[in-house]
Amino acid sequence: MGLIGAAIAVAGAAIGASLGNGKVISKTIESVARQPELQSRLQMMMFIGVGLIEAVPIMAVVIAFILVFK
């Protein structure tokens, strides 16, 4: 049962992170298209946002390992 729970946790986190990354990147592209002079600032904020979003699946993998090797 722990293996199934771990797999569901990792899969859900991966799906959520991919959707979040897609939304952040698409909104950044829209913003750069509207105001090209802010590209470097928007790009920096996008990388910070993507990094924070990617922290969630990493934590899910750690929790999954805890569940599996408990």
Biopython code that builds the backbone (N, CA, C, O; Angstrom):
import numpy as np
from Bio.PDB.StructureBuilder import StructureBuilder

atoms = [
    (1, "MET", "N", (0.822, -1.197, 0.000)),
    (1, "MET", "CA", (0.000, 0.000, 0.000)),
    (1, "MET", "C", (0.864, 1.258, 0.000)),
    (1, "MET", "O", (0.496, 2.277, -0.584)),
    (2, "GLY", "N", (2.025, 1.172, 0.667)),
    (2, "GLY", "CA", (2.927, 2.314, 0.699)),
    (2, "GLY", "C", (3.483, 2.657, -0.669)),
    (2, "GLY", "O", (3.706, 3.826, -0.986)),
    (3, "LEU", "N", (3.708, 1.617, -1.487)),
    (3, "LEU", "CA", (4.227, 1.865, -2.835)),
    (3, "LEU", "C", (3.212, 2.609, -3.692)),
    (3, "LEU", "O", (3.569, 3.498, -4.465)),
    (4, "ILE", "N", (1.957, 2.240, -3.550)),
    (4, "ILE", "CA", (0.907, 2.913, -4.327)),
    (4, "ILE", "C", (0.771, 4.358, -3.875)),
    (4, "ILE", "O", (0.648, 5.264, -4.700)),
    (5, "GLY", "N", (0.792, 4.570, -2.575)),
    (5, "GLY", "CA", (0.706, 5.937, -2.059)),
    (5, "GLY", "C", (1.877, 6.793, -2.509)),
    (5, "GLY", "O", (1.706, 7.962, -2.853)),
    (6, "ALA", "N", (3.067, 6.206, -2.504)),
    (6, "ALA", "CA", (4.254, 6.937, -2.941)),
    (6, "ALA", "C", (4.164, 7.283, -4.420)),
    (6, "ALA", "O", (4.509, 8.391, -4.831)),
    (7, "ALA", "N", (3.702, 6.335, -5.209)),
    (7, "ALA", "CA", (3.575, 6.582, -6.652)),
    (7, "ALA", "C", (2.541, 7.665, -6.938)),
    (7, "ALA", "O", (2.753, 8.519, -7.799)),
    (8, "ILE", "N", (1.436, 7.631, -6.225)),
    (8, "ILE", "CA", (0.394, 8.650, -6.420)),
    (8, "ILE", "C", (0.914, 10.019, -6.003)),
    (8, "ILE", "O", (0.644, 11.014, -6.677)),
    (9, "ALA", "N", (1.655, 10.082, -4.901)),
    (9, "ALA", "CA", (2.202, 11.365, -4.432)),
    (9, "ALA", "C", (3.172, 11.963, -5.444)),
    (9, "ALA", "O", (3.106, 13.154, -5.751)),
    (10, "VAL", "N", (4.066, 11.137, -5.954)),
    (10, "VAL", "CA", (5.049, 11.636, -6.919)),
    (10, "VAL", "C", (4.362, 12.021, -8.230)),
    (10, "VAL", "O", (4.690, 13.049, -8.822)),
    (11, "ALA", "N", (3.425, 11.214, -8.680)),
    (11, "ALA", "CA", (2.725, 11.520, -9.934)),
    (11, "ALA", "C", (1.918, 12.814, -9.807)),
    (11, "ALA", "O", (1.945, 13.659, -10.702)),
    (12, "GLY", "N", (1.211, 12.961, -8.707)),
    (12, "GLY", "CA", (0.427, 14.181, -8.509)),
    (12, "GLY", "C", (1.301, 15.415, -8.433)),
    (12, "GLY", "O", (0.961, 16.455, -8.997)),
    (13, "ALA", "N", (2.418, 15.309, -7.745)),
    (13, "ALA", "CA", (3.331, 16.449, -7.650)),
    (13, "ALA", "C", (3.936, 16.781, -9.010)),
    (13, "ALA", "O", (4.096, 17.954, -9.348)),
    (14, "ALA", "N", (4.273, 15.760, -9.789)),
    (14, "ALA", "CA", (4.854, 16.005, -11.113)),
    (14, "ALA", "C", (3.843, 16.665, -12.043)),
    (14, "ALA", "O", (4.186, 17.582, -12.789)),
    (15, "ILE", "N", (2.616, 16.203, -11.998)),
    (15, "ILE", "CA", (1.578, 16.804, -12.848)),
    (15, "ILE", "C", (1.314, 18.244, -12.427)),
    (15, "ILE", "O", (1.211, 19.137, -13.269)),
    (16, "GLY", "N", (1.207, 18.462, -11.125)),
    (16, "GLY", "CA", (0.972, 19.818, -10.640)),
    (16, "GLY", "C", (2.105, 20.764, -10.980)),
    (16, "GLY", "O", (1.872, 21.909, -11.366)),
    (17, "ALA", "N", (3.327, 20.289, -10.839)),
    (17, "ALA", "CA", (4.482, 21.127, -11.160)),
    (17, "ALA", "C", (4.549, 21.436, -12.645)),
    (17, "ALA", "O", (4.886, 22.556, -13.028)),
    (18, "SER", "N", (4.233, 20.464, -13.483)),
    (18, "SER", "CA", (4.289, 20.717, -14.926)),
    (18, "SER", "C", (3.218, 21.724, -15.346)),
    (18, "SER", "O", (3.470, 22.584, -16.191)),
    (19, "LEU", "N", (2.034, 21.620, -14.762)),
    (19, "LEU", "CA", (0.987, 22.599, -15.069)),
    (19, "LEU", "C", (1.377, 23.985, -14.565)),
    (19, "LEU", "O", (1.170, 24.984, -15.256)),
    (20, "GLY", "N", (1.940, 24.042, -13.365)),
    (20, "GLY", "CA", (2.371, 25.326, -12.815)),
    (20, "GLY", "C", (3.482, 25.960, -13.630)),
    (20, "GLY", "O", (3.455, 27.161, -13.897)),
    (21, "ASN", "N", (4.455, 25.160, -14.023)),
    (21, "ASN", "CA", (5.547, 25.679, -14.852)),
    (21, "ASN", "C", (5.036, 26.190, -16.185)),
    (21, "ASN", "O", (5.463, 27.244, -16.657)),
    (22, "GLY", "N", (4.130, 25.453, -16.787)),
    (22, "GLY", "CA", (3.565, 25.881, -18.066)),
    (22, "GLY", "C", (2.848, 27.209, -17.947)),
    (22, "GLY", "O", (2.974, 28.070, -18.817)),
    (23, "LYS", "N", (2.101, 27.374, -16.881)),
    (23, "LYS", "CA", (1.365, 28.626, -16.688)),
    (23, "LYS", "C", (2.321, 29.795, -16.437)),
    (23, "LYS", "O", (2.146, 30.878, -16.996)),
    (24, "VAL", "N", (3.322, 29.573, -15.601)),
    (24, "VAL", "CA", (4.293, 30.638, -15.312)),
    (24, "VAL", "C", (5.028, 31.056, -16.584)),
    (24, "VAL", "O", (5.185, 32.247, -16.852)),
    (25, "ILE", "N", (5.471, 30.091, -17.351)),
    (25, "ILE", "CA", (6.237, 30.406, -18.559)),
    (25, "ILE", "C", (5.357, 31.075, -19.607)),
    (25, "ILE", "O", (5.798, 32.013, -20.271)),
    (26, "SER", "N", (4.117, 30.610, -19.769)),
    (26, "SER", "CA", (3.239, 31.233, -20.765)),
    (26, "SER", "C", (2.903, 32.667, -20.388)),
    (26, "SER", "O", (2.846, 33.539, -21.256)),
    (27, "LYS", "N", (2.679, 32.923, -19.104)),
    (27, "LYS", "CA", (2.387, 34.296, -18.669)),
    (27, "LYS", "C", (3.613, 35.193, -18.815)),
    (27, "LYS", "O", (3.482, 36.383, -19.100)),
    (28, "THR", "N", (4.800, 34.627, -18.621)),
    (28, "THR", "CA", (6.018, 35.410, -18.820)),
    (28, "THR", "C", (6.181, 35.781, -20.283)),
    (28, "THR", "O", (6.560, 36.907, -20.604)),
    (29, "ILE", "N", (5.896, 34.840, -21.170)),
    (29, "ILE", "CA", (5.992, 35.130, -22.610)),
    (29, "ILE", "C", (4.985, 36.197, -23.006)),
    (29, "ILE", "O", (5.307, 37.090, -23.790)),
    (30, "GLU", "N", (3.762, 36.117, -22.470)),
    (30, "GLU", "CA", (2.761, 37.148, -22.756)),
    (30, "GLU", "C", (3.218, 38.511, -22.249)),
    (30, "GLU", "O", (3.042, 39.523, -22.927)),
    (31, "SER", "N", (3.802, 38.535, -21.060)),
    (31, "SER", "CA", (4.251, 39.800, -20.485)),
    (31, "SER", "C", (5.393, 40.405, -21.278)),
    (31, "SER", "O", (5.438, 41.621, -21.467)),
    (32, "VAL", "N", (6.312, 39.583, -21.743)),
    (32, "VAL", "CA", (7.429, 40.086, -22.548)),
    (32, "VAL", "C", (6.911, 40.597, -23.895)),
    (32, "VAL", "O", (7.443, 41.564, -24.440)),
    (33, "ALA", "N", (5.887, 39.956, -24.424)),
    (33, "ALA", "CA", (5.324, 40.423, -25.693)),
    (33, "ALA", "C", (4.676, 41.800, -25.520)),
    (33, "ALA", "O", (4.712, 42.630, -26.428)),
    (34, "ARG", "N", (4.082, 42.034, -24.342)),
    (34, "ARG", "CA", (3.451, 43.330, -24.081)),
    (34, "ARG", "C", (4.479, 44.416, -23.768)),
    (34, "ARG", "O", (4.368, 45.544, -24.248)),
    (35, "GLN", "N", (5.485, 44.063, -22.952)),
    (35, "GLN", "CA", (6.485, 45.052, -22.534)),
    (35, "GLN", "C", (7.887, 44.463, -22.685)),
    (35, "GLN", "O", (8.456, 43.951, -21.721)),
    (36, "PRO", "N", (8.435, 44.537, -23.878)),
    (36, "PRO", "CA", (9.751, 43.929, -24.129)),
    (36, "PRO", "C", (10.877, 44.551, -23.306)),
    (36, "PRO", "O", (11.892, 43.900, -23.063)),
    (37, "GLU", "N", (10.713, 45.800, -22.874)),
    (37, "GLU", "CA", (11.782, 46.444, -22.112)),
    (37, "GLU", "C", (11.953, 45.833, -20.716)),
    (37, "GLU", "O", (12.979, 46.057, -20.074)),
    (38, "LEU", "N", (10.974, 45.073, -20.241)),
    (38, "LEU", "CA", (11.068, 44.424, -18.931)),
    (38, "LEU", "C", (11.495, 42.963, -19.013)),
    (38, "LEU", "O", (11.320, 42.216, -18.050)),
    (39, "GLN", "N", (12.048, 42.550, -20.141)),
    (39, "GLN", "CA", (12.359, 41.143, -20.350)),
    (39, "GLN", "C", (13.307, 40.578, -19.303)),
    (39, "GLN", "O", (13.054, 39.497, -18.770)),
    (40, "SER", "N", (14.376, 41.271, -18.998)),
    (40, "SER", "CA", (15.348, 40.710, -18.046)),
    (40, "SER", "C", (14.739, 40.581, -16.651)),
    (40, "SER", "O", (14.986, 39.594, -15.957)),
    (41, "ARG", "N", (13.961, 41.550, -16.244)),
    (41, "ARG", "CA", (13.322, 41.489, -14.921)),
    (41, "ARG", "C", (12.284, 40.370, -14.862)),
    (41, "ARG", "O", (12.221, 39.618, -13.889)),
    (42, "LEU", "N", (11.476, 40.270, -15.909)),
    (42, "LEU", "CA", (10.454, 39.219, -15.954)),
    (42, "LEU", "C", (11.098, 37.834, -16.009)),
    (42, "LEU", "O", (10.612, 36.893, -15.381)),
    (43, "GLN", "N", (12.183, 37.716, -16.756)),
    (43, "GLN", "CA", (12.857, 36.431, -16.864)),
    (43, "GLN", "C", (13.437, 36.001, -15.523)),
    (43, "GLN", "O", (13.380, 34.825, -15.165)),
    (44, "MET", "N", (13.998, 36.960, -14.778)),
    (44, "MET", "CA", (14.535, 36.642, -13.464)),
    (44, "MET", "C", (13.416, 36.169, -12.530)),
    (44, "MET", "O", (13.581, 35.190, -11.802)),
    (45, "MET", "N", (12.294, 36.860, -12.556)),
    (45, "MET", "CA", (11.166, 36.477, -11.703)),
    (45, "MET", "C", (10.606, 35.121, -12.119)),
    (45, "MET", "O", (10.164, 34.343, -11.273)),
    (46, "MET", "N", (10.624, 34.838, -13.424)),
    (46, "MET", "CA", (10.146, 33.544, -13.905)),
    (46, "MET", "C", (11.026, 32.417, -13.378)),
    (46, "MET", "O", (10.518, 31.387, -12.935)),
    (47, "PHE", "N", (12.346, 32.606, -13.423)),
    (47, "PHE", "CA", (13.248, 31.562, -12.937)),
    (47, "PHE", "C", (13.066, 31.319, -11.448)),
    (47, "PHE", "O", (13.131, 30.175, -10.997)),
    (48, "ILE", "N", (12.841, 32.373, -10.680)),
    (48, "ILE", "CA", (12.594, 32.210, -9.249)),
    (48, "ILE", "C", (11.298, 31.436, -9.035)),
    (48, "ILE", "O", (11.242, 30.527, -8.206)),
    (49, "GLY", "N", (10.260, 31.797, -9.781)),
    (49, "GLY", "CA", (8.974, 31.099, -9.663)),
    (49, "GLY", "C", (9.065, 29.639, -10.055)),
    (49, "GLY", "O", (8.507, 28.777, -9.375)),
    (50, "VAL", "N", (9.750, 29.355, -11.127)),
    (50, "VAL", "CA", (9.907, 27.964, -11.567)),
    (50, "VAL", "C", (10.704, 27.167, -10.539)),
    (50, "VAL", "O", (10.407, 26.002, -10.278)),
    (51, "GLY", "N", (11.713, 27.801, -9.960)),
    (51, "GLY", "CA", (12.486, 27.120, -8.921)),
    (51, "GLY", "C", (11.642, 26.781, -7.709)),
    (51, "GLY", "O", (11.770, 25.694, -7.145)),
    (52, "LEU", "N", (10.777, 27.704, -7.303)),
    (52, "LEU", "CA", (9.895, 27.432, -6.171)),
    (52, "LEU", "C", (8.877, 26.350, -6.505)),
    (52, "LEU", "O", (8.549, 25.517, -5.660)),
    (53, "ILE", "N", (8.381, 26.363, -7.730)),
    (53, "ILE", "CA", (7.427, 25.333, -8.143)),
    (53, "ILE", "C", (8.096, 23.962, -8.170)),
    (53, "ILE", "O", (7.480, 22.964, -7.794)),
    (54, "GLU", "N", (9.346, 23.906, -8.609)),
    (54, "GLU", "CA", (10.052, 22.628, -8.696)),
    (54, "GLU", "C", (10.419, 22.056, -7.330)),
    (54, "GLU", "O", (10.765, 20.879, -7.224)),
    (55, "ALA", "N", (10.344, 22.876, -6.290)),
    (55, "ALA", "CA", (10.635, 22.373, -4.949)),
    (55, "ALA", "C", (9.562, 21.389, -4.485)),
    (55, "ALA", "O", (9.852, 20.482, -3.705)),
    (56, "VAL", "N", (8.343, 21.558, -4.950)),
    (56, "VAL", "CA", (7.232, 20.697, -4.514)),
    (56, "VAL", "C", (7.440, 19.237, -4.932)),
    (56, "VAL", "O", (7.305, 18.355, -4.083)),
    (57, "PRO", "N", (7.761, 18.939, -6.194)),
    (57, "PRO", "CA", (7.992, 17.534, -6.542)),
    (57, "PRO", "C", (9.188, 16.928, -5.829)),
    (57, "PRO", "O", (9.199, 15.732, -5.535)),
    (58, "ILE", "N", (10.198, 17.747, -5.551)),
    (58, "ILE", "CA", (11.348, 17.225, -4.825)),
    (58, "ILE", "C", (10.929, 16.799, -3.426)),
    (58, "ILE", "O", (11.337, 15.742, -2.945)),
    (59, "MET", "N", (10.112, 17.624, -2.772)),
    (59, "MET", "CA", (9.609, 17.253, -1.449)),
    (59, "MET", "C", (8.715, 16.017, -1.528)),
    (59, "MET", "O", (8.724, 15.183, -0.622)),
    (60, "ALA", "N", (7.941, 15.898, -2.612)),
    (60, "ALA", "CA", (7.080, 14.722, -2.777)),
    (60, "ALA", "C", (7.909, 13.455, -2.926)),
    (60, "ALA", "O", (7.532, 12.404, -2.408)),
    (61, "VAL", "N", (9.027, 13.540, -3.624)),
    (61, "VAL", "CA", (9.894, 12.370, -3.776)),
    (61, "VAL", "C", (10.493, 11.983, -2.426)),
    (61, "VAL", "O", (10.601, 10.797, -2.111)),
    (62, "VAL", "N", (10.877, 12.967, -1.637)),
    (62, "VAL", "CA", (11.418, 12.680, -0.306)),
    (62, "VAL", "C", (10.352, 12.000, 0.555)),
    (62, "VAL", "O", (10.637, 11.017, 1.239)),
    (63, "ILE", "N", (9.145, 12.516, 0.521)),
    (63, "ILE", "CA", (8.048, 11.907, 1.287)),
    (63, "ILE", "C", (7.767, 10.491, 0.775)),
    (63, "ILE", "O", (7.486, 9.589, 1.564)),
    (64, "ALA", "N", (7.843, 10.302, -0.538)),
    (64, "ALA", "CA", (7.617, 8.971, -1.102)),
    (64, "ALA", "C", (8.682, 7.992, -0.625)),
    (64, "ALA", "O", (8.368, 6.848, -0.295)),
    (65, "PHE", "N", (9.945, 8.433, -0.585)),
    (65, "PHE", "CA", (11.004, 7.561, -0.064)),
    (65, "PHE", "C", (10.759, 7.217, 1.401)),
    (65, "PHE", "O", (11.001, 6.091, 1.835)),
    (66, "ILE", "N", (10.280, 8.194, 2.151)),
    (66, "ILE", "CA", (9.974, 7.930, 3.564)),
    (66, "ILE", "C", (8.865, 6.879, 3.671)),
    (66, "ILE", "O", (8.940, 5.984, 4.512)),
    (67, "LEU", "N", (7.839, 6.984, 2.822)),
    (67, "LEU", "CA", (6.750, 6.016, 2.836)),
    (67, "LEU", "C", (7.204, 4.608, 2.421)),
    (67, "LEU", "O", (6.773, 3.606, 2.990)),
    (68, "VAL", "N", (8.072, 4.565, 1.432)),
    (68, "VAL", "CA", (8.508, 3.266, 0.905)),
    (68, "VAL", "C", (9.452, 2.567, 1.880)),
    (68, "VAL", "O", (9.314, 1.370, 2.129)),
    (69, "PHE", "N", (10.400, 3.303, 2.425)),
    (69, "PHE", "CA", (11.433, 2.683, 3.269)),
    (69, "PHE", "C", (11.140, 2.837, 4.772)),
    (69, "PHE", "O", (12.059, 2.841, 5.590)),
    (70, "LYS", "N", (9.906, 2.957, 5.110)),
    (70, "LYS", "CA", (9.489, 3.136, 6.496)),
    (70, "LYS", "C", (9.647, 1.879, 7.308)),
    (70, "LYS", "O", (9.337, 1.871, 8.499)),
]
sb = StructureBuilder()
sb.init_structure("model")
sb.init_model(0)
sb.init_chain("A")
sb.init_seg("    ")
for serial, (resi, resn, name, xyz) in enumerate(atoms, 1):
    if name == "N":
        sb.init_residue(resn, " ", resi, " ")
    sb.init_atom(name, np.array(xyz, "f"), 0.0, 1.0, " ", f" {name:<3s}", serial, name[0])
structure = sb.get_structure()
